[in-house]
Amino acid sequence: SVALAVGAIPEGLPAALTITLAIGVSRMAKRNAIIRKLPAVETLGSTTVICSDKTGTLTQNQMTVQTLYAGGQFFDVTGSGYTPEGEICLNGTPIAHPHFPALMECLKAGLLCNDARLIAEPDSWRIEGDPTEGALLVAAHKAGLHHAAICTDHPRLDAIPFESQHQFMATLHHNLAIDSRHVYLKGSLESILARCDKAVDPQMHLTALDKALIQQQVERLAGHGLRVLAFARSDHDDDGVNHDQVKDGFIFLGLQAMIDPPRPEAITSIAACYRAGIQVKMITGDHPVTALAIAKQLGMQHVERVVTGAELQTTHESQYPNMVEECAVYARIA
C-alpha cells in the first residue's frame, strides 16, 4: 500500500513514512515502550545485537555490602537495602567494632572516599548519589561510623574523581585528631593493588602484601556474584593530590563485597531477545568473575569465557569479529 501511494503521489513519501512510523510508535506504546525518535522503530525492527551495561540495567542497582575483608579476616554484614540496621559478624558472632582497627579503617575509607549521601526520611532511608557508594555508607553506619561526624573530623581537602580508564577514586583528608593528612583510594582490585606495597594486620600493624592471596580472595567473592571494591591509604604532605602522587606507596586496607541481584524482568527480556534471534552482550567495569556469575544468573548465552579490557587492548582488530561472535561478556572495560 505504501509503495502504491508513493508511486501515485511521490511528494507524499515523507507523509507516508511518518504515518507508518507513527503507527509503529503507537503499537510500541501499547507495550509500554516509549519512542523518542520515530526512526528508532525502524532500527528496532532490524536489530541483531544489543549491548548492555550491567549495573542498574541488567541488575537491580540496590547494592548491599555483605562481606568485608580486612586485616586478613572475613566479616559478614547482616541487613539488606539502604536501611542502616544490621551487625558485622566474625565467624557468625557480632563483634565489638573498636577491637578491630583494620576493619574500621577499611570502612572509614569507604565512607570518606565517597560522594553519596545517606538520607533519613520519615518512614525509610534513601541514597542520594551512586548506589555503590551508598552501600559503603550503610556498611560504615552499621559499625557506628556516621557520615557527618567522620567528615567533620576528617575534612576533605582535594579529590581525584573516578574515571573508567583509571578505575579508582582518591580523596585527600586532614585527620584533625592527630593532625595528619591521608589519601584514601577506592576502586578495582587491579588498580588499587598496583599502587600498594604494604598491608595491615587486624590491629593495623604493617605487614607484607601478598597480592596472590588477595587475588584468590577476590575471585572467591566474585564467584558468588559479589561486586568487590578495594581500599587503600597513604600519608600525604601537600594541600592537593594529583595522579602522579597516587602511583605507588599505598597501604592495602581491605575489600568490601556487595550484592546486586539480577532484575527478574531482564532475565525475561534476554530470553525474548534470543527467541527473536538477537544477540545480547554485557559490557561492564566489574571484575570478570562477578560479570560471569551474573551473566549465568541472567541466562545469557556464550558465557564460556570473559573478555577483559586489557585483553581487548592487546588483540589485533582483525580478530575482533571472531571474538564478538564467540563472547557475550566483556569486563573491566574502560
Secondary structure, DSSP 8 states (H G I E B T S, - for coil): -HHHHHHH-GGGHHHHHHHHHHHHHHHHHHTT---SSTHHHHHHHT--EEEE-STTTTB----EEEEEEETTEEEEE---TT-----EEETTEE--GGG-HHHHHHHHHHHHS---EEEE-SS-EEEES-HHHHHHHHHHHHTT--HHHHHHHS-EEEEEEEETTTTEEEEEEEETTTTEEEEEEEE-HHHHHTTEEEEE-TTS-EEE--HHHHHHHHHHHHTTTEEEEEEEEEEE-SSS--GGGGSS-EEEEEEEEEE--B-HHHHHHHHHHHHTT-EEEEE-SS-HHHHHHHHHHTT-S--S-EEEHHHHHTS-GGGHHHHHHH--EEES--
